[in-house]
Amino acid sequence: MTVARISEISSVSPTSFGDAIVQGVARANKTLKNVKGAWVKDQEVTIDNGKITGYKVILKVTFVLTD
């Protein structure tokens, strides 16, 4: 039997949504063991003086619990 947990994290990149996802998953892997998947719950941009300055994603990261 496998039991998994889901943690919600946010990640911001000055480059793109894709980069924010990659950075978020990489960071989650440093803390969580057995990361098996992630999905984007939400995304938004930050704007300063009419220009996009950041791409933010909210990720739900799934990881398998161990004994």
Wavefront OBJ file of the C-alpha trace (Angstrom):
o trace
v 0.000 0.000 0.000
v 1.260 3.449 -0.870
v 0.313 6.571 1.041
v 1.147 9.997 -0.359
v 0.945 13.521 0.912
v 0.443 16.761 -1.003
v 2.205 20.011 -0.104
v 1.423 23.354 -1.666
v 4.368 25.594 -2.525
v 4.868 28.804 -4.478
v 7.764 29.657 -6.755
v 8.673 32.870 -8.574
v 10.938 33.342 -11.580
v 11.904 36.513 -13.432
v 12.095 34.465 -16.661
v 8.947 32.364 -17.227
v 6.242 30.154 -15.755
v 8.194 27.112 -16.932
v 11.283 28.252 -15.060
v 9.211 28.893 -11.928
v 7.914 25.309 -12.131
v 11.412 23.868 -12.612
v 12.781 25.892 -9.675
v 9.858 24.947 -7.445
v 10.184 21.225 -8.139
v 13.970 21.354 -7.686
v 13.557 23.070 -4.330
v 10.858 20.626 -3.211
v 13.225 17.747 -4.014
v 15.800 19.199 -1.600
v 13.363 18.995 1.317
v 10.868 16.271 0.462
v 11.706 12.635 -0.211
v 10.018 10.497 -2.861
v 8.520 13.368 -4.883
v 6.333 11.713 -7.510
v 4.464 14.548 -9.191
v 3.323 18.143 -9.181
v 0.573 20.144 -10.773
v 0.077 23.856 -11.227
v -2.807 25.053 -9.106
v -2.510 28.701 -10.095
v -0.248 31.119 -11.901
v 0.078 34.894 -11.935
v 2.461 37.621 -12.988
v 3.814 40.559 -11.034
v 3.928 43.857 -12.886
v 6.005 46.981 -12.207
v 5.612 50.110 -14.328
v 3.645 48.194 -16.930
v 6.261 45.463 -17.361
v 6.140 41.880 -16.164
v 8.756 41.445 -13.452
v 7.948 37.969 -12.187
v 6.119 34.759 -12.994
v 4.595 33.025 -9.978
v 3.188 29.506 -9.792
v 1.420 27.727 -6.976
v 2.340 24.040 -7.124
v 0.782 21.048 -5.412
v 3.624 18.592 -4.936
v 2.877 14.914 -4.264
v 5.353 12.775 -2.357
v 5.143 9.221 -1.036
v 5.412 8.738 2.722
v 7.906 6.214 4.069
v 7.962 4.249 7.310
l 1 2 3 4 5 6 7 8 9 10 11 12 13 14 15 16 17 18 19 20 21 22 23 24 25 26 27 28 29 30 31 32 33 34 35 36 37 38 39 40 41 42 43 44 45 46 47 48 49 50 51 52 53 54 55 56 57 58 59 60 61 62 63 64 65 66 67
